[in-house]
Amino acid sequence: MNETDDAHASEAVRQAESSRGRRGTLHGEATDRLRTMVITGELPPGMRLKEVALCDQLGVSRTPIREAFRTLAAEGLVTLLPNRSVVVAPLDERNIGYLYSVFGTLEGLAGEQACANITGGEISEIGGLLNEMVALHARSERAAYMDINHQIHARVVEISANPVLQSIWRSLLPRVERARALANLDRDRWTEALFEHSKMFAALAARDGSLLARLTREHFINGLPASERVRRPDAP
């Protein structure tokens, strides 16, 4: 093989890698957009997803959309039917209690392990985020509040330094976020949740893992509708 052939081969490899990278980016972008649309209710439960319309809306070809459907199906957000139709998965309210119980226990374990690892700088970082939440609550800026709320929970999971826990947490997170977004969160519950975060932060700052684990589990159970909390055998 001469130098020209080498150059052509190298260029072919570069183009192939670039193409794969671009496909991966388009898949990721399409998945993120569709996930957000499902979680926020823009694509409501039971809605049939039309591939061509979504391609036009998101400005991508069919391949990224189909790959996104498979990813969201694995996350439990859409259902792939035998006739190749895709519908937004229904939100089974009977299972929300179990989902919150499992997720709260998982985050409780993350908090317990984070208490063993956390640094003073990380405590200050999370404290700053909590202060932002307080200010956003006072201004009734719920969307921004929920974004900071997510950052705090994700940061504690990261500090736990438990890769298995982190993987399971990420797999359940879309369903939990969807349940939260579709729930009717009144002002009183919002205020209670903020107070619970303050207590959880105090336990984290004191590096009291067992207390933080208990408070975290209770926080998630308290986030359930009252009727569901009554049915849950492990409700506080």
Secondary structure, DSSP 8 states (H G I E B T S, - for coil): --HHHHHHHHHHHHHHHHHHHHHHHHHHHHHHHHHHHHHTTSS-TT-B--HHHHHHHHT--HHHHHHHHHHHHHTTSEEE-TTS-EEE----HHHHHHHHHHHHHHHHHHHHHHHHH--HHHHHHHHHHHHHHHHHHHTT-HHHHHHHHHHHHHHHHHHTT-HHHHHHHHHHHHHHHHHHHHS---HHHHHHHHHHHHHHHHHHHTT-HHHHHHHHHHHHHHTS-HHHHHH-TT--
